[in-house]
């Protein structure tokens, strides 16, 4: 992507200031974060519509986060030392770990957009083996497991779906919103299993 494409992802014109980039990201992140938008889903949504909505939300959130990190890496911090903050300098330091993470994040976004969840899992599992204490990477891994579990539910491969949803819970147990969504997925899985058992009688 060109630099102007990243600005456009945040609804900005090329050359917007670093502060404008940060402000636009804060607004869009609150608006499109998967944990926030999950609470706005209506109760009459079908499971497939809700899954599609969650997928779209994840794609948008990944896109704006990638744009934000890329623009922070390519825009100068405030020249006024009194206005500069730690995040101005540390938002995307050029360490090997952060470069690895940034590149993996861009690839992960593409895999999610293509709904290639098995490949996304392979990517984040390799990343988490190198960055085992990174909470953000743990969240990506848990979301990849969750999306694969949901796909397996739609394919009626219930034992495999259960395994991936449980792995998601174990990977990121401190994220309350994600855990709540996973418990909803597990309840939905349980209902589907019971319905399938009744049909087979």
C-alpha positions in Angstrom: 0.0 0.0 0.0 1.1 3.6 -0.6 1.4 6.0 2.2 -1.7 7.9 1.1 -3.7 4.7 1.3 -2.9 4.4 5.0 -4.0 8.0 5.6 -7.2 7.2 3.7 -7.8 4.2 5.9 -8.0 6.6 8.8 -10.2 9.1 6.9 -7.3 11.6 6.7 -5.7 13.6 3.9 -2.1 12.8 3.0 0.3 14.7 5.2 -2.0 14.9 8.2 -0.1 15.6 11.5 0.9 12.9 13.9 -1.7 14.2 16.4 -4.4 14.0 13.7 -3.4 10.4 13.0 -3.6 9.5 16.7 -7.0 11.3 17.2 -8.5 9.6 14.1 -7.3 6.2 15.2 -8.8 6.7 18.7 -12.2 7.5 17.2 -12.1 4.7 14.7 -10.7 2.1 17.2 -13.6 2.8 19.6 -16.1 2.6 16.8 -14.8 -0.6 15.2 -13.2 -2.6 18.0 -14.6 -6.2 17.8 -15.3 -6.3 21.6 -17.3 -3.0 21.4 -19.4 -3.8 18.3 -20.3 -7.2 19.6 -22.5 -5.6 22.2 -24.3 -3.6 19.5 -25.4 -6.8 17.6 -29.1 -7.2 17.6 -30.7 -10.2 19.3 -32.5 -11.2 16.1 -29.4 -11.6 14.0 -28.9 -15.1 12.6 -25.7 -16.9 13.5 -24.4 -16.6 10.0 -25.2 -12.8 9.8 -23.5 -12.3 13.2 -20.4 -14.2 12.1 -20.2 -12.2 8.9 -20.6 -9.0 11.0 -17.9 -10.0 13.4 -15.6 -10.9 10.5 -16.1 -7.5 8.9 -15.5 -5.8 12.2 -12.2 -7.7 12.7 -11.1 -6.8 9.2 -11.8 -3.1 9.7 -10.1 -3.0 13.1 -7.0 -4.8 11.7 -6.9 -2.4 8.7 -7.1 0.8 10.8 -4.5 -0.5 13.4 -2.1 -1.4 10.6 -2.6 2.1 9.1 -2.1 3.7 12.5 1.1 1.9 13.3 2.5 2.4 9.8 1.8 6.2 9.9 3.3 6.5 13.4 6.4 4.9 12.1 6.6 7.3 9.1 5.6 10.6 10.7 7.9 12.7 12.9 7.1 13.2 16.6 6.2 16.6 17.9 9.1 19.0 17.7 8.0 20.6 21.0 9.6 18.5 23.8 6.9 19.7 26.2 4.2 18.1 24.0 6.0 15.0 23.0 5.0 11.8 24.9 6.5 8.4 25.4 4.0 7.0 22.9 5.4 9.4 20.2 8.8 7.7 20.5 7.8 4.2 21.5 4.7 3.6 19.4 6.7 1.7 16.8 10.4 1.4 17.7 12.4 -0.3 15.0 13.3 -3.4 17.1 13.6 -6.8 15.4 10.6 -8.0 17.6 8.4 -5.1 16.6 9.3 -5.4 12.9 8.4 -9.1 13.1 5.2 -8.3 14.8 4.3 -5.5 12.4 4.9 -7.7 9.3 2.9 -10.6 10.9 0.1 -8.2 11.6 -0.2 -7.2 8.0 -0.1 -10.8 6.9 -2.7 -11.7 9.5 -5.1 -9.1 8.2 -4.9 -10.5 4.7 -5.5 -14.0 6.0 -8.5 -12.9 8.0 -9.9 -11.1 5.0 -9.5 -14.3 2.9 -11.0 -16.3 5.8 -8.0 -18.5 5.8 -8.1 -19.2 9.5 -5.9 -22.3 9.6 -3.1 -20.3 8.0 -3.8 -17.4 10.4 -3.4 -19.9 13.3 -0.1 -21.2 11.9 1.1 -17.6 11.6 0.2 -16.5 15.2 1.3 -19.7 16.8 4.8 -19.2 15.2 4.7 -15.6 16.4 3.6 -16.4 19.9 6.4 -18.9 20.2 8.8 -16.0 19.6 6.9 -13.4 21.7 5.2 -15.6 24.4 4.6 -12.7 26.8 3.1 -10.2 24.2 -0.5 -9.7 25.2 -1.5 -8.3 21.8 -0.1 -11.4 20.1 -2.0 -13.6 22.6 -5.2 -11.8 21.7 -4.6 -12.3 17.9 -4.0 -16.0 18.6 -7.2 -16.3 20.6 -9.2 -14.5 17.9 -7.8 -16.8 15.2 -8.8 -19.8 17.3 -12.3 -18.4 17.8 -12.8 -17.7 14.1 -11.7 -21.2 13.2 -14.0 -22.6 15.9 -16.9 -20.6 14.5 -16.2 -21.8 11.0 -16.1 -25.4 12.2 -19.5 -24.9 13.9 -21.0 -23.7 10.6 -19.5 -26.8 9.0 -21.1 -28.9 11.8 -17.7 -30.3 12.8 -18.6 -29.9 16.5 -15.7 -31.8 18.3 -13.1 -29.8 16.4 -15.1 -26.5 17.0 -15.1 -27.2 20.7 -11.4 -27.8 20.7 -10.6 -24.5 19.1 -13.0 -22.5 21.2 -11.4 -24.0 24.3 -8.0 -23.1 23.0 -9.1 -19.5 22.5 -10.3 -19.4 26.2 -7.0 -20.8 27.4 -4.9 -18.5 25.3 -6.4 -15.2 26.4 -8.4 -15.8 29.6 -8.0 -12.3 31.0 -9.8 -10.5 28.1 -13.3 -10.3 29.6 -15.1 -9.2 26.4 -13.5 -12.0 24.4 -14.2 -14.5 27.1 -17.8 -13.5 27.2 -18.1 -13.9 23.4 -16.4 -17.3 23.6 -18.9 -18.4 26.3 -21.7 -17.4 23.9 -20.1 -19.4 21.2 -19.8 -22.4 23.5 -23.5 -22.1 24.4 -24.4 -21.9 20.8 -22.3 -24.9 20.1 -24.0 -26.9 22.8 -27.4 -26.0 21.4 -26.3 -27.1 17.9 -25.0 -30.4 19.3 -28.3 -31.1 21.1 -30.3 -30.2 18.0 -28.2 -32.5 15.9 -28.7 -35.3 18.5 -32.5 -34.9 18.4 -32.5 -35.0 14.6 -30.5 -38.2 14.6 -33.0 -40.0 16.8 
